[in-house]
Amino acid sequence: MANLRTLDQAPVSLSDERPQDMEVAPSKWKDFLALIKIGIVNSNFITTFTGLWLAIYFTQTNGFIANLDIVLLTMIGSSLVVAGSCSLNNYIDRDIDHLMSRTKNRPTVTGRMNPKGALYLGLFLTVVGTIILGFTTITAAVIGLIGAFTYVVLYTMWSKRKNTLNTVIGSVSGAVPPLIGWAAVDPGLSMIAWILFFIMFVWQIPHFLAIAIRRCEEYRNAGIPMLPVVHGFDITRRQMLVWVTCLLPLPFWLFDLGIGLIVLATLLNIGWLALSIAGFRMKDGMRWATLMFVYSLNYLTILFVSMIIVTIF
């Protein structure tokens, strides 16, 4: 804000005004994207779309183009709910974000964005997103609200600051996007929709525990009781191995997507399991955690994109 006041007070010519405006606008846009955590919005966009696409495919509701209005309402509504929840998360966590290097530059911490503005924006986006989802089905809107409540209240305001189960509780909110996508077409939520939910739920735990290992000291300084902070790396490795193992049977419930998808998903699971076991032998724990993190990102992208591809060909 000080820079903006300086610009307002300084005498500038018309030729000087345009470059300054161009510098301020991208900065505000960048802060907005940071506030809504655009990376999380984008990743949830993929999983929501997969649930939506598969619902259209299996219910045979006249195809993708015929349901374009539902597609747009679902993707816009779900993205706004996610963005609003992330904005509220930034508003609530501003008292601890300055203690961690990966979050200390968030606009709610640096003062580039008024905290009340982040609060009002978060509430506005969440409400508008829920209303838009309601134009598809009430079930989709309710699931979206459940996801927002879990992330903002049960995770951010409570478990994140209280106990090591925060990762498990927070994973519920990250697992609902495929349900939202499916429910927008079919409120009945078939078994496939629930398997997508369980895959997302289980996937998130080793994914975020890998982050917790890499950022262990930051979480410790912030007083956040992540599993490696409270119980150490050995227990965390064991927990990650258990959760990765839990993924093994889930693809076999997706038999309607074909043997090719089951084989691919199983190979991905075996690869992740092998990497998890390797963590007990690797001396460089941080390098192993980074490998687990990178593998998890590729795992999710390959698996969910493949679900769409196998229904096309």
N, C-alpha and C positions, 0 to 999 in steps of 0.2 A: 504493500500500500504506500510505503514511503516513496518508492520510485514513481508511482502514479502521481503523487502530490507534487513531486519535483517537476514532472513533465507539465503539470497544470500551471505551475508558477513561472516556469521559464518562458521567456519570449521566443517563439518559434515562428518560422516562415511557413508558407503553404508547402514549400518543397520539403521542409523538415517533418511536416505533420504525418504524411503517409507512411514513411518507414517506421516511425514510432508506433503508429497504430498497428502496423503489421507485426511488430514485435510483441505488443501487449496481447493481441488476440490469440496467437498461438499459445502463449503462456497460460492464458485463462482456459483455453481448450484442453491443454495438457493437464492442468490442475483438475479439471472436471473429469477427464478420463481416469486420472489417478484416484479421485474420490470414489468413483463408481467401480473401481477395480476392473478395468476393461478386459484384462486377461481372464478373470473369472467369468465375466459376462460372455466372452467369446467361447470358452470351453463349455459352459452350460448351453450355449446356443447349439453346439454340435450334438450334445446328448438329447436335448429337447427335440431337435429336428429328427433324430433317429427314431425316437419314440413315436413321433407324429407320422413319419414316413411308413414305419412298420404297421401302425394302426390302419392307415389308408390301404396298405397292401393286403393285410389279412382280412379286413372287413369288407374289402372290395366295394368301397363307397365311391364308385364312378371315377376313380383315378385322381391323380395329383392336381391336374389343371382344374378339374371340376370343383375341387376343394380349396382353390387358391385363397379364397376369402378366409377360410378357417386357418390356413397355413400362416397367412400374414398376421391375423389377430393373435394367434398362438405365439408366434416368434416375437412379435413386438411386445405383447403383454408379459410373457415370461422374462424377456430381457429387462423390461422395466422393473419387474419385481426383484430380480437379482440385483440390478443396479441400485435400486432403492435400499435394499437390505445391506449392501456393501457400504453405501453412504452412511447409514445408521451405525454400522460397525465402526467406521472411521470416526464418527462423532463420539461414540461411547469410549473407544480405545485411545483417545487423544491423551489421556493421562499416563499411559504406559508406552505409547508408540515412540516417544522421544528417547526411550531407553534402549531401543534396538536400532542397529544401523540400517536394516532393511526397511524400517518404517519411519525413521526419524525425519525423512524429507516429505512425508505426506502433507498436503496443503492444510489439513486441520492441525498439524503440529507446528509448521513453520509460520502460521498466521496469514498465509496467502488466501485462506478462505475462512470466513467467519463461521465459528462452530454452529451457531443457530441457523445459518444458511445451509450447512450440511444436514442438520436435523430436519429442517423444513423440506429440503429437497428430497431427502430420503423418504420421508412420510408421503410426500406428493407422488414420487415415482412408484412407490409400493401400492398406494391406493389406486392410482390410474392404471397401473399394470394389472391389478386384480380385477378392476372393472372391465378392462379389455378382455381378459381371460373369461369373464362371465358371459361375454357375447358368444363364446364357443359353447362351453357347458359349465354348469355350476360346479361340477366335480373338479374341473381343471382349476377354477378360481379358488376353491377350498384347498386343494393340494398346494397351490402357490402360496396361500396364506400360511399353511402349516410349515412349509419350507422357510418362509420369512420369519415366522415366530420362533422356530427351532434355532435358526442362525443368530437372530438378534437377541432373543431373550434367553433361551436355554443354553446356547453356546457362549455368545459374547458377554452377556451380563452376568451369567452364573457360572457354568462349569469351567470355562476358560481360566477363571481366577480362583477356582476352588479345588479341583481334583484332576487326576490324570485321565479320567474318563472323558475329558473334554474332546479328545479326538474322535472317540466313538460317537458321542452325542452330536458333534458338529457334522459328522458324516451323513446323518439323516437328511439334513438340509441339502447337501450336495448330491444326494441320490434321488431327489424327487423330480428333477427336470424331465427324465424320460416318462415318468408317470403323468406329468402335466401334458406333454406332447401327445401321449396315447389317449388320455382322458378327454382332450379337446375333440377327438374323433369318436372315441368309444368310451363312455363313462363307466362301462362295465369292467374295464381293466382286466384283460385276459392274463393267463399265466405268463406269457412272454413279457408283458409289461412289468410284472413283479420280478421276473428274473433280471430284467434290465436294472430295476431298482436295487436288487441285491448285489449285482455285479458292481454297480457304482458305489454302493455302501461299503462293501468289503475292500474294493480297490483303494478308496480314499485313506484307509487307516495306515497301510504300509507306506503309501505315498507321503502322507503328512508326517509320519514318524521319521521318515528319511530326512525331511526338512528339519524336524526337531533335533535330530542328531547334528546336522550341519550347523544349526543355529543355537546349539545347546547353551552356550555361555550367554548369549543375548537373552534367551528366555529366562535364564537364571537371574541375570541382572534386573530383568523386568518383574521378577517374582511370579512368573507364570509356571504352574506346576505341570510342565510337560513330562511325559514318561521318562525320557533319558535324564532329565534334571532331577527327578525324585528317586528313581530306581536304578539309574545307570545304563550304560550301553548294552551290557550283556542281556539284561532283562528285555530291553527294547528289541534287540536282535531276535530273541525268542518269540516275542509277540508278533513281530513282523513276519517271521516264518510261519507262525500259526495262521495268520490272516491270509497270507498268500496261498497256503495250503487249502484254505476254505474256498478259494476260487476254482479249484480243480473240478468239482462235480457240476458247477453251474452251467457250463456250455452245453452239457448233454440234455438240458431241458429246452434247448433251442433247436431241437431236431427238425422243426418245421422250416428252418432256414437252410437245411441241407447238410450233408456230411462234410462238405468242404469247409463250411464255417466252423463246425465242431472241431475238425482237425486243426485248423488255424488257431482257434482259441485255445485248444489244448496245448499246442506247441508254444504259444505265448505264455501260458501258465507254467509249463515245465521249465521254460527258459528263466522265468522270474523266480521259480522255486530253486533252481540251480544257483542263481545269483544270490538268493537269500541264504542258502547253505554255505556258499563261499564266504559270506561275511564272518563266519566263525573262524576262518583260517587266515583271512587277510589282516595284515598288521596295520595297514593304513585304514582306520575306521572311517575317516572323513571321505576318503576316495571311494570306499565302498558305498557309503550313504549317497554320494553324488551319482554313482552308477545306478543305484536303486531308484533314485529320483528321476533320472533321465529315462531309464527303462519304463518306469510307470507312465510317463507322458507318452512315449511311443506306443506302449501297450494300449492305452485308452483310445488314441487316435486311430491306430490300425484296426482295432476290434470294432469300433462303432462305425467307421467308414466302410469296413468290410460288410457289415450287416446290411448297409444300403446297397452296396455293389452286387451282392448275391441275389438280391430281389430284382435287379435290373436285367441281369443276363441269365 
